[in-house]
Amino acid sequence: MHEQMREHSTVLDELSWKADAGYLIGRLLPFLVIALSVVADSLTSDREPFDRVLFAAPALAAVTWGSRVTAGVGLLSMAASAGLAARRAEDVPGVLINETVLLAVTVAAVWSSRLRRNRELELRQMHSVAEAAQSALQRPMPSHLGSVDLHLLYEASAAGAHVGGDFYKALEVRGAVRIMLGDVQGKGLGALETASILLGSFRESAYTAPDLPAVAERLEFSMARYVERTQDSDVASRFATVLLAEIPDDEPVVRLVSCGHPAPIVQHQGVLETADLPSPSPPVNLFGQQGDVFGLGDGDFDVQQLPFEPGDRLLMFTDGVSETRDDSGTFYPLEERMRAWIGEPADRMTTLLREDLVRHSGRGFDDDIAAVLVVRR
């Protein structure tokens, strides 16, 4: 877990250095404007008045500095303007007009800076609360369960201010390991609320349900019951794609049920291909309480069973991975990349995938990404 956190920090550093450089330039810009205005005015032979440029300095300071520094930049601009006016021996009324306008711009900039800083503080507090809530909900995935090894990749979107809708859980039940990976429509606290309902339902049903269709049916029922009891909740208008997997201890197979979720990639005996899931069910809560009315909430969940022997791998992922785009709009070629990494150690796969996704996007992630690599031991 600590290693994942260090890798995550490294990726964020790589993504943010350009933004940090831009922020530093923005902080220096007001002072550069003042300095260049003074130098240009002093060096111009015909003594064109460059002090008009000084009006931009306090406005620029308000973008990156606090109210005190912004006020200082405004006062410095007023002093520079007065000095340049004296050098050109301007009339007193003209100087007073310039100083009055500069003072008004400075007051407006200070007010703007204060509003911006207060808003930033509110956003940081909201982000901290959201992160704490999501961390409490999404506990670290164990690296070993039953007959499988598990490797998790989870990255928040570059926006950072949103609570993601990707969720995951793996449990060792009697005679098998059951895994759920899902993605809630949208972001924010409504997505987190929906994810918490599905995770709670899975934790309960994974131990008692006789098979994966029963687990999927329980997920649908839990959502319907919650929506019925809290009809004004944001959850009522959200759906979630879910992929369920079951790896029995005594059979070399994996069983899959998809509720509108992307099909996983399976590597079996050195051959890699996307799993064929011919009859996926609709996403959970897609039709809300009207599902039965339309005849679409009948609980008919198709199970696909595939060979899964020691050494085989299964990559479950959300659409944030497969739909990552580069600057030209090209989707990430996930299956092609996984085929190129067939010989790589399993414990390096999520690191390779994360780094390659960063390179492909070139700007960070527009959506949260989650992937679970399951390796049969």
N, C-alpha and C positions, 0 to 999 in steps of 0.2 A: 504494500500500500504506500509506504514511504517512497519507494522507487517510482511508483506511478505519479506521486505528487511532484517529485523532482522533475520527471519528464514533462509533466504538464506545465510546470513553471518555465522550463526551458523553451517549450513551444510558444508560450505566451510572450516570453522575452523576444523571441525571433519575430513574432508578429507585430510587436508594439514599438520596435525601435524607431521605425519611420514616424509613427505618431508622436513619440517622445521628442524626436528631432524637430518636428513641426511645431510642437508646443514650446520648445526652447526658442525657436526663431520668433514665434509670436510674442514671447515675453521680452525679447530684445528689440523688437521692431519699434515700439514707441520711442525708445532712447535713440535708436538709429535715425528716426525721422527728425528728432530735435537736432541731433548732431549734424546731419546732412543739410538741414535747412540753414543752420548757422554758417556752415562751411560754404555752401553754395552762395548764400547771400553775400558773404565776405569776399568771395573770389570773382563774383560777376562784375565785369568792368562797368556795365551800364547800370549796375545797382538795381536790378529788377527785384521787387520785393518778394522774397521766398518765404516770408513769415506766414503767408496764408496756409502753407503746408502744415504749420504747427497745429492747426485745428484738428488734424487727424490723430495727433499723439494721444490725448486723453481717451478718445474713442477706442483706439487700438488697445490701450492699457486695460480698459474695462473688460476686454475679451478674455484675458488670461490672469490679470492681477486682481487683488482685493481692493476694497474701497480706499484704504489708506494710501497704498502705492499709486492708485489711480489719481487720487487727489494730489499727491506729490508730483506726478507727471504733469497734471494740469497746471500747477503752480510754476513748475519748471518751464513749461511752454509759455506761460504768461511773462515770466522773467526774460526768457530768450526773445520773445516778441517785442517787449519794451526796449531791450538792449539794441536790437536791430533797428527799431524805429528811431531811437536816439542817434544811432550811427548815421541814418539817412536824414536826420534833422526833420522828421515829419511834424506836421502840426499837431498840437495837443488834442483837438477834437477827434482827429483820425486815430490817434493812439488810444484814446479812451474807448472809442467804438470797438477797436480790435480787442482790447482787454476785456470789455464787457461781454463780447461774444465768446471769447475764450473761457471766461468764467462760467457763462451759461452752459457751454459744451462740457466743461469740467464737472459742474453740478449734475448734469444729466448722466454723464459717464459714471460718476460715483454711485448714483442711484441705481443705474443699470448693473454695475458690478455687484452691489449689495444684493440685488434680487437674484442675480446669477449664482452667487455663492450660497445663498439660502436654499435655492432650488437644488444645487449640487449636494448640499448637506442632506436634504430630504431624500434625494435619490440614493445616496450612499447608505442611509439608514434603512430605507426600504429594501435595498439590495442585500444588506447584511441579514435582515430578517428573513428574506426569501431564501438566501443561501443556507441559513441555519435550519429552516423548515425542510428544505430539500435534502440536506445532509442527514437530518433525523429520519427522513423517509427512506432514502436510498443508502442502506448500509453497504459496506464493502462486500464484494462477492468472494466466497471462499475459493482458494486455489485448487482444492481437491475435494471431491464428493464422490463417495461410492467408487465406481469403476472409471471415473472420468477426471481429467484435469480441466480447469476452467481459467480462461484468460480474458479479462474484461478491458474494453476500451470505452471510455465515456468522456466526452468533451462538451462543455457548454458552448453556445454560439458566441461569435465575436461580439455581438451586441452586449452581452454580459449583464444587462439590466433586467432580463426576462428570466422567469422561472421556466425551466424546460419541461416538456411533456414526455420525454423518453423515460422508460422505467424497465427494471429487470429484477429477477429473483430466481434463485436456484435452491432446491431443497432435496435432501436425501430422504426418501420415503421407504416404506417397506418393500424391498426387492427392486428398487429402481431409483433413478435420479430424474426429477421433473424440473424443467426450466421454462420460465416465461420471459419473453422480451416483447415490449410494446411501445407504442407511440400514440400519445393523445393529440387530437386535433388542437392546434393553436398553442399558445403559451400563457404564462401568468398563473395566478393563484387558482383559477378555474381548472387549468390543466393539472396542477399539483393535486387539487382536490379529487379529480377523476382518477389520477394515478394511485392515490392513496386507497380509494375504494377497491380498485382492481387488485392492488397488492395485498390488501387485507383479505379479499375473497380468495385469492390464490393460496395464501398462507394457510387458510382454513381448509379449503377443498382439496389441495394437493395431497394431504395426508389421508383423506377419507374417501375421495371419489374413486370409483373402480377403474376408470379409464380417462383418457384425455377429453373425449366428447362430454363427459360428465363435468369435468373441470371447466370447459368452455361454457357449458350451459349454466354453471354456477356463476361464472363471471357476468353473463348476460342477466341473470336473475338478480344479482347483487346491484347492478346498475339500475335496473328497472325499479327495484324496491326503493333505492335511495332517491331516485327521481320522483317517485310517487309520494314519498314522505316530505321531500323538500322541493316542491315544484317551482319555487322562485330561485332555485340555485342555478348557477352558470353551468353546472354539470348537465342539465337537461338538454342543452343544445350542443353537447360535445360527443364525439365518438372516438373510439380508439382502435387502432389495428393491433392485433396480438398474434404472436407465434408461440405455440406450445410445443415442447419437445419432451419425450420420455425415453430414457436409455435404461432398459432392464439389465439387472446384474447377470442374469443367467441366459441371455439371448444376444447374439451379435447383431442387433438391429437398433434402429432409432425410429420412433414413431412421431409423426408431426401432424399438428392441426393448425391451420392458418385461418385467422379471422381477418381477412383483408390485408394481411401483412406480406411484405416481399418474401419470396421463397429464399431459403438459405442456400449456401454453397456447400456441397459435400465433396470431400476428397476421400475416395475409397480405393485402396490398393494402388495408389499412385495416379489414379484417374480423377480429375476434378471437373465438376459440372454443377450447374444450378439444379437444385432438386425440382422434380416435376410434381407440382401440386395442382392437379387438373380441376379440382372442385373446391376452391377456397370458399369459406363462409363469409358473409358480410361482416364488416367491422362491428365491434361490440357497441351497442347503443346507437347504431347508425340511424335506426328508424324510431328511436325513443320509445315512448309508450304506444306508438301507433304500429309497431312491428307486427303484432298479431292481426291487426285490422287488414294489413296488406298481405298477410299470409307469408311474411318473411321472417317471423320470429319463431319458427317451428322447432328450433333446437337440433336440426339435422347437420351434424358436423362430420365432415369426411376425414378419415385418418389415413395417412400415407405412411407405409412402412418401408424403410430402406435398409440395405445392409450397412452395418456399422461395427467393424471388427477392430481389434487392437491395432493402434497406429493410425486409424482413420480420423478425419477431422470434419467438424461441422461448424460453419461460420454463420451465426445468426446476426442480423444487422437491421437497423432502422433505415428509413429512406434518406435520413440526413447523410448517410455514407454514400449510397448509390446515386444520390441526386446532387452531390457536390459538383459545382461547375467551375470551369476555368474562365478566363476573361472573354473567351470567344463563345461561351455558353455550352461547351462540350461537357457532357456528364462524365463523371469519374468511371474509368473502365475497371470496375472491381474484379470481375471474373478473370480478366486478362492479367491483372496484377497478381491475383492469388495463384494463378497458374504458373507465373514466373517465380513465385516464392515456394513452390512445392517442397524443395529441398531444404528450406530454412527451418531452424529449430522452432518449435511451437511457442516457446517463451519469448521469441523475438518478433512474432507475427504482429501483435498489436502495436508494438513500437514502429515497425516498418510501415504499417497501415497508417498510423497517425502522421508520421513524417511525410509520407507520400501524399496524403490528403492535403496537408499544409502546402506542399509544393504545387499540387494541382490547382488549388483554389487561389493561391498567391495573395490572399487578403484575409485569411481566417475563415471561419465557418459561419455561413448565413443561418444555419440551423444546428440544433444539438445533434450530436452523433453518438450512437451507442452500438457496440458490437460485442458479441460473446463468442470466443473460439472454444469449442468443446472438443477435447481429444480423448479418444478411448484408450485406456491403459490395458 
